[in-house]
Structures are given as structure tokens and as C-alpha cells.
Amino acid sequence: MQFAFLGISYQNTELEVREKAAFTDQKKMDFFHEAEQAGIRQCMILSTCNRSEVFYFWKEEKQKKQILKIYKSMFPEVELEDYIRQDQGKEAVLYLFRVAAGLESMVAGEDQILGQVKHAQEFSRMMGACGKELDKVVRDAVTCAKKIKSELKISERPLSVGYIGIQKLNEACPIEGKKVLVIGSGNTAALALKYLREYKAGEILVCSRTYAHAGKLQEQMKDLAVVPYQERYQIMRECGIVVSATSAPHLVVKSSEFWPEKPVAFLDLAAPRDIDPVYDTCPDAVLIHLDTLREISRHNQEERMRLLKDSEQWIAEAGNETMHWLQISRMDPTIRSLQERCREIAQDSYEYLSRKMDLSDREKRLLQKVLNASLQRLIKEPVQQLKHLENQKEQDAYRKIVHQLFQFEAEEKNV
């Protein structure tokens, strides 16, 4: 059997096409059924917003053409011919390792893909399409990815400007227990609120030009207090932290309207700016703005890429070990056939002798053990030799000889 993959990803396929080529659970089940009909016993579907890929084992060359045809048939409304990428063998194994580690992600080193790979494996197992070989490849890929993430700590270098902003804010003014005002109600403000809660902010108040929009945030986060936008300057006097993330074309926090009389930290996540840059001159104020955050994000991206480059060697070594296991596992069916033949002979001999001899139950058990052990010992050295064969031509030649010598069926079933 050979390991392979096919599919599309964000790297060469635009979003509009990827949206049309996404697998629903029903389409996954249909795909597994048709793949099984084509003789593909092991496959896994990894379908996310950035990729729609199938990893599988094939035995006959025609199965590669069949699975490609099945893949295209899942999405008749879109022409995929120019987008589909395929590979097999070591290149396919290393690609899955890179995917699991986040090296093939839009956001380098992101964590979400690892959970998506594990979920894809669980779905495959549920559908009865995750045999020993596929399970081994995926487990090795996940293990390697976990090692990269834990030892290189790539995720500790955030790329999200919003998250970096809250992180820097916490360094300048510890967030825990602080009263916070958040101005704005869009996606950026919502993320800021999420991160503020993670840092255990005290009372959090939110205001927006459109009161109803702020109300929607309150529906998602019940502990928020919504306050009128017009009262923002009055409320700032009670807060230790002010975060602003609006789409206003002008300043929404002006130094002429509010000048700090006690320490306060400002985080401006808007472009153009929401918060008056004059606060940089105020001895009681700390102002963090997008220019600084973007520079940190750029530096973190470069650092992530450097660390991911370092991880390439780990992936190469782990991938080689997996390939070695796959190569020697090709002889497993032949070895199992040998072992099964020994058990059959031992059982026949035991039944014959137990009929001819008057043995106690203890003697029968001992006889059965001795017969089994003796025959397994006979094939021990040949089995070890078979396990160490790596060249496929040699494996095929030895397999043929063993089947001829022991007179059992040469054809092996797909696992």
C-alpha cells in the first residue's frame, strides 16, 4: 500500500472555490462509502475554511484515478481540475506532518489545525476507514506537531494585533481587577472584550454610538454593563483602563475633554486613531496604538517563521521513521499468515494427540503450549528477516516465495 493525498487549499485556490468544495458531514459519509466501493479501505478527510483534502492508502494504480473521480463528483458545481494538488509516498507523509504542525497554514504555526486533524481522524475511525496504517501516520504527525509546539513555543508569539494590544496593556498596567471602559461594538471590540476577560479584568463597561449594537455584545457576555456613549468622559474618570476600537473617521477620546488626574492606560485599536495622541505627553497616562502593535506582530511573524524553519529537521526525522514503519509493515500480512499456519498445525497436532493419549486437563494445556511455542520458535528467525526487509522489490520476491513454500493464498486483502 502507498500513502497519498489529494485536494485543494488556500495556497492555490481562492476562497470562492474553496467555499464550494467544502465537505459537509453528509458529503464525507458519501465519500467514504464510494471510496470503499473503489477498494480504498483507509482514508481521512480534512475539511476546513482553508483546505479540502483527502489522505488515503491505495494498493492498485487505478484506485488513485478512482478516488480523484470520486472527489470531483462531490462538488459538481465547481471545476476543480486546475486546483487539485496530489502527492504520494514520503512527500505525502511529510505534507501531513507539516499540516498538523501549522507550517501549511495561512497563519504560520496556528494551533487550531492540530485539533482539526484529530477530529478528521476521529470521523474516519467512526466511519470504519481508519486502519492500522492510517492511524499510525496520523498519530505520528500529531505527536510531532505537539513536540514542535511545546518545545519551540511558537504559539507564545501572538500575531493578532488585538491580542498583542491586550498583552502590552497588561504589561503596562496589570488588567486583573481593573475597571475598564471599552468604546466600540464591532468585531475588534468583541475580541478585546474576550481577551480582557481572560486577563481577569474587574468591572467591564462598554459604550457605542449605536446603543443597540452594544446591547448585542451584552447578550453574548452577560456580565457587561452598557453605558451611554455621551457619558464616556465621565465614566473614564472612574476607570483605570480605556480601550477604543471604533470605525469613526475622527477622534472619539479627546484630551480637551478628558485629562487624567490619576494613572490610566489607553489602548487604541482603531485606524484612523480613536484616542488623542497628545496623551503620550501626559505623565499619568500610557498610550498604546496600532503602529507599535503592528511592528510587534511583524516581528512575531518573523520569529515564528524562523522557529518553523528550525522544526523542518524534526519533521524530516519523524517522517522518515514513519516511512520506515510503513515499509516494513508491508510484510505484516505475510507474517500473520505464517503465524496463523503455525497455529493451525499446532491445533491439528494437539487434537490428534489428545485423542490418542489419555491426558489430564493440566497435561492437555501443557501440550498445547509446547506445540504452539515450538512452531513459533521455528519461524522466529524467518519472521525477523521479513520484518527487516525495506526494499519493495525484495519484499515482493520474499512474499511470493513464502506463499509458494507454505501454499497459502498469495493475494492479501487491503487493510
C-alpha positions as a Markdown table, in Angstrom:
| # | Residue | x | y | z |
|---|---|---|---|---|
| 1 | Met | 0.0 | 0.0 | 0.0 |
| 2 | Gln | 1.0 | 3.6 | -0.7 |
| 3 | Phe | 0.1 | 6.7 | 1.3 |
| 4 | Ala | -1.2 | 9.6 | -0.7 |
| 5 | Phe | -3.2 | 12.8 | -0.6 |
| 6 | Leu | -5.2 | 15.0 | -2.9 |
| 7 | Gly | -7.3 | 18.2 | -2.6 |
| 8 | Ile | -7.2 | 21.9 | -2.6 |
| 9 | Ser | -6.0 | 24.6 | -0.2 |
| 10 | Tyr | -5.8 | 28.4 | 0.2 |
| 11 | Gln | -2.3 | 28.3 | -1.3 |
| 12 | Asn | -3.6 | 27.9 | -4.8 |
| 13 | Thr | -7.4 | 28.1 | -4.6 |
| 14 | Glu | -9.4 | 31.3 | -4.0 |
| 15 | Leu | -12.0 | 31.5 | -1.2 |
| 16 | Glu | -14.9 | 31.4 | -3.6 |
| 17 | Val | -13.9 | 28.0 | -5.0 |
| 18 | Arg | -13.0 | 26.6 | -1.5 |
| 19 | Glu | -16.4 | 27.5 | -0.2 |
| 20 | Lys | -18.0 | 25.4 | -3.0 |
| 21 | Ala | -15.6 | 22.5 | -2.4 |
| 22 | Ala | -16.2 | 22.2 | 1.4 |
| 23 | Phe | -17.2 | 18.8 | 2.8 |
| 24 | Thr | -20.4 | 18.6 | 4.9 |
| 25 | Asp | -20.8 | 15.6 | 7.2 |
| 26 | Gln | -23.2 | 14.1 | 4.7 |
| 27 | Lys | -20.7 | 14.5 | 1.8 |
| 28 | Lys | -18.0 | 13.0 | 4.0 |
| 29 | Met | -20.2 | 9.9 | 4.5 |
| 30 | Asp | -20.9 | 9.7 | 0.8 |
| 31 | Phe | -17.2 | 10.0 | 0.0 |
| 32 | Phe | -16.3 | 7.2 | 2.5 |
| 33 | His | -18.9 | 4.9 | 1.0 |
| 34 | Glu | -17.8 | 5.5 | -2.6 |
| 35 | Ala | -14.2 | 5.2 | -1.7 |
| 36 | Glu | -14.8 | 1.8 | 0.0 |
| 37 | Gln | -16.6 | 0.6 | -3.2 |
| 38 | Ala | -13.5 | 1.5 | -5.1 |
| 39 | Gly | -11.4 | -0.6 | -2.8 |
| 40 | Ile | -10.0 | 2.3 | -0.7 |
| 41 | Arg | -10.2 | 0.9 | 2.9 |
| 42 | Gln | -8.3 | 3.7 | 4.7 |
| 43 | Cys | -8.9 | 7.4 | 4.2 |
| 44 | Met | -9.4 | 10.7 | 6.1 |
| 45 | Ile | -11.0 | 13.9 | 5.1 |
| 46 | Leu | -9.5 | 17.2 | 6.4 |
| 47 | Ser | -12.0 | 19.9 | 5.5 |
| 48 | Thr | -11.6 | 23.5 | 6.9 |
| 49 | Cys | -12.1 | 27.0 | 5.7 |
| 50 | Asn | -8.6 | 26.9 | 4.2 |
| 51 | Arg | -8.4 | 23.3 | 2.8 |
| 52 | Ser | -10.4 | 20.4 | 1.5 |
| 53 | Glu | -8.1 | 17.4 | 1.4 |
| 54 | Val | -8.2 | 13.7 | 1.4 |
| 55 | Phe | -5.4 | 11.5 | 2.9 |
| 56 | Tyr | -5.6 | 7.8 | 1.9 |
| 57 | Phe | -3.9 | 4.5 | 1.2 |
| 58 | Trp | -4.1 | 2.9 | -2.2 |
| 59 | Lys | -2.9 | -0.5 | -3.4 |
| 60 | Glu | -3.7 | -0.6 | -7.2 |
| 61 | Glu | -2.8 | 2.3 | -9.5 |
| 62 | Lys | -6.3 | 2.5 | -10.8 |
| 63 | Gln | -7.5 | 3.4 | -7.3 |
| 64 | Lys | -5.8 | 6.8 | -7.5 |
| 65 | Lys | -7.8 | 7.7 | -10.6 |
| 66 | Gln | -11.0 | 6.4 | -8.9 |
| 67 | Ile | -10.6 | 8.5 | -5.8 |
| 68 | Leu | -9.8 | 11.6 | -7.8 |
| 69 | Lys | -13.0 | 11.0 | -9.8 |
| 70 | Ile | -15.0 | 10.5 | -6.5 |
| 71 | Tyr | -13.5 | 13.7 | -5.1 |
| 72 | Lys | -14.6 | 15.7 | -8.1 |
| 73 | Ser | -18.0 | 14.2 | -8.1 |
| 74 | Met | -18.6 | 15.5 | -4.6 |
| 75 | Phe | -18.6 | 19.1 | -6.0 |
| 76 | Pro | -20.2 | 19.0 | -9.5 |
| 77 | Glu | -21.0 | 22.7 | -9.3 |
| 78 | Val | -17.3 | 23.8 | -9.5 |
| 79 | Glu | -14.4 | 22.9 | -11.9 |
| 80 | Leu | -11.5 | 21.8 | -9.7 |
| 81 | Glu | -9.2 | 20.4 | -12.3 |
| 82 | Asp | -6.8 | 23.3 | -12.2 |
| 83 | Tyr | -6.6 | 23.5 | -8.4 |
| 84 | Ile | -6.2 | 19.9 | -7.2 |
| 85 | Arg | -2.8 | 19.0 | -5.8 |
| 86 | Gln | -1.7 | 15.4 | -5.4 |
| 87 | Asp | 1.3 | 13.6 | -4.0 |
| 88 | Gln | 2.2 | 10.2 | -2.6 |
| 89 | Gly | 4.8 | 8.2 | -0.6 |
| 90 | Lys | 7.3 | 10.2 | 1.6 |
| 91 | Glu | 6.2 | 13.5 | 0.2 |
| 92 | Ala | 2.6 | 12.9 | 1.3 |
| 93 | Val | 3.6 | 11.8 | 4.7 |
| 94 | Leu | 5.8 | 14.9 | 5.2 |
| 95 | Tyr | 3.0 | 17.1 | 3.9 |
| 96 | Leu | 0.6 | 15.7 | 6.6 |
| 97 | Phe | 3.2 | 16.3 | 9.3 |
| 98 | Arg | 3.6 | 19.9 | 8.0 |
| 99 | Val | -0.1 | 20.5 | 8.0 |
| 100 | Ala | -0.5 | 19.2 | 11.6 |
| 101 | Ala | 2.3 | 21.4 | 12.8 |
| 102 | Gly | 0.8 | 24.5 | 11.2 |
| 103 | Leu | 3.5 | 25.0 | 8.6 |
| 104 | Glu | 1.0 | 24.9 | 5.8 |
| 105 | Ser | -1.5 | 27.2 | 7.5 |
| 106 | Met | -2.4 | 30.7 | 6.5 |
| 107 | Val | -1.3 | 31.9 | 10.0 |
| 108 | Ala | 2.1 | 30.1 | 10.4 |
| 109 | Gly | 2.1 | 27.8 | 13.4 |
| 110 | Glu | -1.5 | 28.3 | 14.4 |
| 111 | Asp | -3.0 | 25.8 | 16.9 |
| 112 | Gln | -6.4 | 25.2 | 15.5 |
| 113 | Ile | -5.3 | 22.9 | 12.7 |
| 114 | Leu | -4.0 | 20.3 | 15.2 |
| 115 | Gly | -7.5 | 19.8 | 16.7 |
| 116 | Gln | -8.9 | 19.7 | 13.2 |
| 117 | Val | -6.6 | 16.9 | 12.2 |
| 118 | Lys | -7.5 | 14.9 | 15.3 |
| 119 | His | -11.2 | 15.5 | 14.6 |
| 120 | Ala | -10.8 | 14.3 | 11.0 |
| 121 | Gln | -9.1 | 11.1 | 12.3 |
| 122 | Glu | -12.0 | 10.5 | 14.8 |
| 123 | Phe | -14.5 | 10.9 | 12.0 |
| 124 | Ser | -12.6 | 8.5 | 9.8 |
| 125 | Arg | -12.4 | 6.0 | 12.6 |
| 126 | Met | -16.2 | 6.3 | 13.2 |
| 127 | Met | -16.7 | 5.5 | 9.5 |
| 128 | Gly | -14.5 | 2.4 | 9.8 |
| 129 | Ala | -11.9 | 4.0 | 7.4 |
| 130 | Cys | -9.0 | 4.4 | 9.9 |
| 131 | Gly | -6.9 | 1.2 | 9.8 |
| 132 | Lys | -3.6 | 0.5 | 11.5 |
| 133 | Glu | -1.5 | 2.2 | 8.8 |
| 134 | Leu | -3.6 | 5.5 | 8.7 |
| 135 | Asp | -3.8 | 5.6 | 12.4 |
| 136 | Lys | 0.0 | 5.3 | 12.7 |
| 137 | Val | 0.7 | 8.1 | 10.2 |
| 138 | Val | -1.8 | 10.5 | 11.8 |
| 139 | Arg | -0.7 | 9.7 | 15.3 |
| 140 | Asp | 2.9 | 10.3 | 14.4 |
| 141 | Ala | 2.0 | 13.6 | 12.7 |
| 142 | Val | 0.1 | 14.8 | 15.8 |
| 143 | Thr | 2.9 | 13.7 | 18.1 |
| 144 | Cys | 5.5 | 15.6 | 16.1 |
| 145 | Ala | 3.3 | 18.7 | 16.0 |
| 146 | Lys | 2.8 | 18.6 | 19.7 |
| 147 | Lys | 6.6 | 18.4 | 20.2 |
| 148 | Ile | 7.2 | 21.3 | 17.9 |
| 149 | Lys | 4.5 | 23.4 | 19.7 |
| 150 | Ser | 5.6 | 22.5 | 23.3 |
| 151 | Glu | 9.4 | 22.9 | 22.8 |
| 152 | Leu | 9.5 | 25.8 | 20.4 |
| 153 | Lys | 6.5 | 27.6 | 21.9 |
| 154 | Ile | 5.5 | 29.1 | 18.6 |
| 155 | Ser | 2.0 | 30.0 | 19.9 |
| 156 | Glu | 3.5 | 32.2 | 22.6 |
| 157 | Arg | 4.4 | 34.7 | 19.8 |
| 158 | Pro | 0.9 | 36.0 | 19.0 |
| 159 | Leu | 0.1 | 37.6 | 15.6 |
| 160 | Ser | -3.3 | 39.1 | 16.4 |
| 161 | Val | -2.9 | 42.8 | 16.8 |
| 162 | Gly | -5.9 | 42.8 | 19.3 |
| 163 | Tyr | -4.3 | 40.1 | 21.5 |
| 164 | Ile | -0.9 | 41.8 | 21.4 |
| 165 | Gly | -2.5 | 45.0 | 22.4 |
| 166 | Ile | -4.1 | 43.5 | 25.5 |
| 167 | Gln | -0.9 | 41.7 | 26.3 |
| 168 | Lys | 1.1 | 45.0 | 26.1 |
| 169 | Leu | -1.7 | 46.7 | 28.1 |
| 170 | Asn | -1.3 | 44.2 | 30.8 |
| 171 | Glu | 2.4 | 44.7 | 30.9 |
| 172 | Ala | 2.0 | 48.5 | 31.3 |
| 173 | Cys | -1.0 | 48.3 | 33.7 |
| 174 | Pro | -1.9 | 44.9 | 35.1 |
| 175 | Ile | -5.5 | 44.2 | 34.0 |
| 176 | Glu | -6.7 | 41.9 | 36.8 |
| 177 | Gly | -9.3 | 43.6 | 38.9 |
| 178 | Lys | -9.2 | 46.9 | 37.0 |
| 179 | Lys | -12.4 | 48.8 | 35.9 |
| 180 | Val | -12.3 | 49.0 | 32.1 |
| 181 | Leu | -14.3 | 51.1 | 29.5 |
| 182 | Val | -14.4 | 49.6 | 26.0 |
| 183 | Ile | -15.6 | 52.0 | 23.3 |
| 184 | Gly | -17.0 | 50.3 | 20.2 |
| 185 | Ser | -19.1 | 47.3 | 19.4 |
| 186 | Gly | -17.6 | 45.7 | 16.3 |
| 187 | Asn | -15.5 | 42.5 | 15.9 |
| 188 | Thr | -12.3 | 44.2 | 17.1 |
| 189 | Ala | -14.1 | 45.4 | 20.3 |
| 190 | Ala | -15.7 | 42.0 | 20.8 |
| 191 | Leu | -12.3 | 40.3 | 20.6 |
| 192 | Ala | -10.8 | 42.9 | 23.0 |
| 193 | Leu | -13.6 | 42.1 | 25.5 |
| 194 | Lys | -12.8 | 38.4 | 25.2 |
| 195 | Tyr | -9.1 | 39.0 | 25.9 |
| 196 | Leu | -9.9 | 41.4 | 28.8 |
| 197 | Arg | -12.0 | 38.7 | 30.5 |
| 198 | Glu | -9.1 | 36.2 | 30.0 |
| 199 | Tyr | -6.9 | 38.6 | 31.9 |
| 200 | Lys | -9.5 | 38.8 | 34.7 |
| 201 | Ala | -10.5 | 42.4 | 34.3 |
| 202 | Gly | -12.8 | 43.7 | 37.0 |
| 203 | Glu | -15.9 | 45.6 | 36.0 |
| 204 | Ile | -16.2 | 46.0 | 32.3 |
| 205 | Leu | -18.3 | 48.7 | 30.7 |
| 206 | Val | -19.0 | 49.1 | 27.0 |
| 207 | Cys | -20.4 | 52.0 | 25.0 |
| 208 | Ser | -21.1 | 52.6 | 21.3 |
| 209 | Arg | -22.6 | 55.3 | 19.2 |
| 210 | Thr | -25.4 | 52.8 | 18.4 |
| 211 | Tyr | -26.8 | 51.6 | 21.7 |
| 212 | Ala | -28.4 | 48.5 | 20.2 |
| 213 | His | -25.0 | 47.2 | 18.9 |
| 214 | Ala | -23.6 | 47.4 | 22.4 |
| 215 | Gly | -26.7 | 45.6 | 23.6 |
| 216 | Lys | -25.8 | 42.7 | 21.3 |
| 217 | Leu | -22.4 | 42.3 | 22.9 |
| 218 | Gln | -24.2 | 42.3 | 26.3 |
| 219 | Glu | -26.3 | 39.4 | 25.1 |
| 220 | Gln | -23.1 | 37.4 | 24.4 |
| 221 | Met | -21.4 | 38.5 | 27.6 |
| 222 | Lys | -24.0 | 38.8 | 30.4 |
| 223 | Asp | -21.6 | 40.5 | 32.9 |
| 224 | Leu | -21.0 | 43.5 | 30.7 |
| 225 | Ala | -22.6 | 46.9 | 31.6 |
| 226 | Val | -23.7 | 49.0 | 28.7 |
| 227 | Val | -23.4 | 52.8 | 29.2 |
| 228 | Pro | -24.4 | 55.8 | 27.1 |
| 229 | Tyr | -21.8 | 56.9 | 24.6 |
| 230 | Gln | -22.4 | 60.5 | 25.6 |
| 231 | Glu | -21.2 | 59.8 | 29.2 |
| 232 | Arg | -17.9 | 58.2 | 28.2 |
| 233 | Tyr | -15.7 | 61.0 | 29.5 |
| 234 | Gln | -17.4 | 61.0 | 32.9 |
| 235 | Ile | -17.1 | 57.2 | 33.1 |
| 236 | Met | -13.3 | 57.4 | 32.2 |
| 237 | Arg | -12.7 | 59.2 | 35.4 |
| 238 | Glu | -13.6 | 56.0 | 37.3 |
| 239 | Cys | -11.6 | 53.6 | 35.1 |
| 240 | Gly | -8.0 | 52.5 | 35.1 |
| 241 | Ile | -8.1 | 51.3 | 31.5 |
| 242 | Val | -9.8 | 52.6 | 28.3 |
| 243 | Val | -9.9 | 50.5 | 25.1 |
| 244 | Ser | -11.2 | 52.0 | 21.9 |
| 245 | Ala | -12.0 | 50.2 | 18.7 |
| 246 | Thr | -14.5 | 52.1 | 16.6 |
| 247 | Ser | -14.7 | 52.9 | 12.8 |
| 248 | Ala | -15.1 | 56.6 | 13.4 |
| 249 | Pro | -13.2 | 58.9 | 11.0 |
| 250 | His | -12.2 | 61.2 | 13.9 |
| 251 | Leu | -11.0 | 61.1 | 17.4 |
| 252 | Val | -13.6 | 59.8 | 19.9 |
| 253 | Val | -11.4 | 60.4 | 23.0 |
| 254 | Lys | -10.1 | 63.9 | 23.1 |
| 255 | Ser | -7.5 | 65.4 | 25.5 |
| 256 | Ser | -9.5 | 68.6 | 25.6 |
| 257 | Glu | -12.5 | 66.7 | 27.1 |
| 258 | Phe | -10.6 | 64.5 | 29.5 |
| 259 | Trp | -7.2 | 64.9 | 31.1 |
| 260 | Pro | -6.2 | 62.1 | 33.6 |
| 261 | Glu | -5.8 | 63.1 | 37.2 |
| 262 | Lys | -4.8 | 59.6 | 38.2 |
| 263 | Pro | -3.0 | 56.8 | 36.3 |
| 264 | Val | -4.9 | 55.4 | 33.3 |
| 265 | Ala | -3.9 | 53.2 | 30.4 |
| 266 | Phe | -5.2 | 53.7 | 26.8 |
| 267 | Leu | -5.3 | 51.1 | 24.1 |
| 268 | Asp | -6.2 | 52.4 | 20.7 |
| 269 | Leu | -7.1 | 49.6 | 18.2 |
| 270 | Ala | -8.6 | 51.8 | 15.6 |
| 271 | Ala | -7.4 | 53.1 | 12.2 |
| 272 | Pro | -7.7 | 56.0 | 11.9 |
| 273 | Arg | -6.9 | 56.7 | 15.6 |
| 274 | Asp | -9.7 | 56.9 | 18.2 |
| 275 | Ile | -7.6 | 58.3 | 21.0 |
| 276 | Asp | -5.8 | 61.6 | 21.0 |
| 277 | Pro | -2.0 | 61.1 | 20.6 |
| 278 | Val | -1.5 | 64.0 | 23.0 |
| 279 | Tyr | -1.9 | 61.6 | 25.8 |
| 280 | Asp | 1.6 | 60.4 | 25.1 |
| 281 | Thr | 2.8 | 63.6 | 26.9 |
| 282 | Cys | 0.6 | 63.0 | 30.0 |
| 283 | Pro | 2.7 | 61.7 | 33.0 |
| 284 | Asp | -0.4 | 59.8 | 34.3 |
| 285 | Ala | -1.2 | 58.1 | 31.0 |
| 286 | Val | 0.1 | 55.2 | 29.0 |
| 287 | Leu | -1.0 | 55.1 | 25.3 |
| 288 | Ile | -0.6 | 52.0 | 23.2 |
| 289 | His | -1.6 | 52.4 | 19.5 |
| 290 | Leu | -1.6 | 50.3 | 16.3 |
| 291 | Asp | 1.7 | 51.3 | 14.9 |
| 292 | Thr | 3.5 | 49.8 | 17.8 |
| 293 | Leu | 1.3 | 46.7 | 17.8 |
| 294 | Arg | 1.8 | 46.1 | 14.1 |
| 295 | Glu | 5.6 | 46.2 | 14.5 |
| 296 | Ile | 5.4 | 43.7 | 17.3 |
| 297 | Ser | 3.1 | 41.5 | 15.1 |
| 298 | Arg | 5.5 | 41.7 | 12.2 |
| 299 | His | 8.4 | 40.8 | 14.5 |
| 300 | Asn | 6.5 | 37.8 | 15.9 |
| 301 | Gln | 5.6 | 36.6 | 12.4 |
| 302 | Glu | 9.3 | 36.6 | 11.5 |
| 303 | Glu | 10.2 | 34.8 | 14.7 |
| 304 | Arg | 7.5 | 32.2 | 14.1 |
| 305 | Met | 8.9 | 31.6 | 10.6 |
| 306 | Arg | 12.4 | 31.2 | 12.0 |
| 307 | Leu | 11.2 | 28.7 | 14.6 |
| 308 | Leu | 9.1 | 26.8 | 12.0 |
| 309 | Lys | 12.2 | 26.6 | 9.8 |
| 310 | Asp | 14.0 | 25.0 | 12.7 |
| 311 | Ser | 11.2 | 22.5 | 13.0 |
| 312 | Glu | 11.7 | 21.2 | 9.5 |
| 313 | Gln | 14.5 | 18.9 | 10.7 |
| 314 | Trp | 12.2 | 17.4 | 13.3 |
| 315 | Ile | 9.5 | 16.8 | 10.8 |
| 316 | Ala | 12.0 | 15.2 | 8.4 |
| 317 | Glu | 13.3 | 12.8 | 11.1 |
| 318 | Ala | 9.8 | 11.9 | 12.4 |
| 319 | Gly | 8.6 | 11.4 | 8.8 |
| 320 | Asn | 11.5 | 9.1 | 8.0 |
| 321 | Glu | 10.7 | 7.0 | 11.0 |
| 322 | Thr | 7.0 | 6.7 | 9.9 |
| 323 | Met | 8.0 | 5.8 | 6.4 |
| 324 | His | 10.3 | 3.1 | 7.7 |
| 325 | Trp | 7.4 | 1.7 | 9.7 |
| 326 | Leu | 5.2 | 1.7 | 6.7 |
| 327 | Gln | 7.8 | 0.0 | 4.6 |
| 328 | Ile | 8.4 | -2.9 | 7.0 |
| 329 | Ser | 4.6 | -3.2 | 7.8 |
| 330 | Arg | 4.0 | -4.3 | 4.2 |
| 331 | Met | 5.2 | -7.7 | 5.3 |
| 332 | Asp | 2.8 | -7.9 | 8.2 |
| 333 | Pro | 0.0 | -9.8 | 6.3 |
| 334 | Thr | 2.6 | -12.4 | 5.2 |
| 335 | Ile | 3.9 | -12.7 | 8.7 |
| 336 | Arg | 0.4 | -13.1 | 10.1 |
| 337 | Ser | -0.3 | -15.8 | 7.5 |
| 338 | Leu | 2.9 | -17.7 | 8.7 |
| 339 | Gln | 1.9 | -17.4 | 12.3 |
| 340 | Glu | -1.7 | -18.5 | 11.6 |
| 341 | Arg | -0.4 | -21.5 | 9.7 |
| 342 | Cys | 1.7 | -22.5 | 12.7 |
| 343 | Arg | -1.3 | -22.2 | 15.0 |
| 344 | Glu | -3.4 | -24.3 | 12.6 |
| 345 | Ile | -0.7 | -27.0 | 12.6 |
| 346 | Ala | -0.3 | -26.9 | 16.4 |
| 347 | Gln | -4.0 | -27.2 | 16.9 |
| 348 | Asp | -4.3 | -30.1 | 14.4 |
| 349 | Ser | -1.4 | -31.9 | 16.2 |
| 350 | Tyr | -2.9 | -31.2 | 19.6 |
| 351 | Glu | -6.3 | -32.6 | 18.7 |
| 352 | Tyr | -4.7 | -35.7 | 17.2 |
| 353 | Leu | -2.5 | -36.4 | 20.2 |
| 354 | Ser | -5.3 | -35.6 | 22.8 |
| 355 | Arg | -7.5 | -38.3 | 21.0 |
| 356 | Lys | -4.7 | -40.9 | 21.1 |
| 357 | Met | -3.4 | -40.2 | 24.6 |
| 358 | Asp | -5.2 | -40.2 | 28.0 |
| 359 | Leu | -4.2 | -36.8 | 29.3 |
| 360 | Ser | -5.3 | -34.8 | 32.3 |
| 361 | Asp | -6.5 | -31.2 | 31.8 |
| 362 | Arg | -3.2 | -29.9 | 33.1 |
| 363 | Glu | -1.3 | -32.1 | 30.6 |
| 364 | Lys | -3.5 | -31.0 | 27.7 |
| 365 | Arg | -2.8 | -27.3 | 28.5 |
| 366 | Leu | 0.9 | -28.0 | 28.7 |
| 367 | Leu | 0.9 | -30.0 | 25.4 |
| 368 | Gln | -0.9 | -27.2 | 23.6 |
| 369 | Lys | 1.5 | -24.6 | 24.9 |
| 370 | Val | 4.6 | -26.7 | 23.9 |
| 371 | Leu | 3.3 | -27.3 | 20.4 |
| 372 | Asn | 2.5 | -23.6 | 19.8 |
| 373 | Ala | 5.8 | -22.4 | 21.3 |
| 374 | Ser | 7.8 | -25.0 | 19.2 |
| 375 | Leu | 6.3 | -24.0 | 15.9 |
| 376 | Gln | 6.5 | -20.2 | 16.6 |
| 377 | Arg | 10.2 | -20.8 | 17.5 |
| 378 | Leu | 10.7 | -22.5 | 14.2 |
| 379 | Ile | 9.6 | -19.4 | 12.3 |
| 380 | Lys | 11.1 | -16.8 | 14.7 |
| 381 | Glu | 14.3 | -16.1 | 12.6 |
| 382 | Pro | 12.5 | -16.1 | 9.2 |
| 383 | Val | 9.9 | -13.6 | 10.6 |
| 384 | Gln | 12.7 | -11.3 | 11.9 |
| 385 | Gln | 14.3 | -11.4 | 8.4 |
| 386 | Leu | 11.0 | -10.5 | 6.8 |
| 387 | Lys | 10.5 | -7.6 | 9.2 |
| 388 | His | 13.8 | -6.1 | 8.3 |
| 389 | Leu | 13.2 | -6.0 | 4.5 |
| 390 | Glu | 12.7 | -2.4 | 3.3 |
| 391 | Asn | 13.2 | -2.7 | -0.4 |
| 392 | Gln | 9.8 | -3.2 | -2.0 |
| 393 | Lys | 11.1 | -5.5 | -4.8 |
| 394 | Glu | 12.8 | -7.7 | -2.2 |
| 395 | Gln | 9.6 | -7.7 | -0.1 |
| 396 | Asp | 7.5 | -8.8 | -3.2 |
| 397 | Ala | 10.0 | -11.5 | -4.0 |
| 398 | Tyr | 10.2 | -12.9 | -0.5 |
| 399 | Arg | 6.4 | -12.7 | -0.2 |
| 400 | Lys | 6.0 | -14.8 | -3.3 |
| 401 | Ile | 8.4 | -17.4 | -2.1 |
| 402 | Val | 6.8 | -17.7 | 1.3 |
| 403 | His | 3.4 | -18.1 | -0.2 |
| 404 | Gln | 4.6 | -20.8 | -2.6 |
| 405 | Leu | 6.5 | -22.7 | 0.1 |
| 406 | Phe | 3.6 | -22.7 | 2.6 |
| 407 | Gln | 0.9 | -22.9 | -0.1 |
| 408 | Phe | -1.4 | -20.2 | 1.1 |
| 409 | Glu | -3.2 | -17.6 | -0.9 |
| 410 | Ala | -0.8 | -15.0 | -2.3 |
| 411 | Glu | -3.3 | -12.2 | -2.6 |
| 412 | Glu | -3.6 | -10.1 | 0.5 |
| 413 | Lys | -6.6 | -8.0 | 1.4 |
| 414 | Asn | -6.5 | -4.3 | 1.7 |
| 415 | Val | -6.4 | -3.4 | 5.3 |
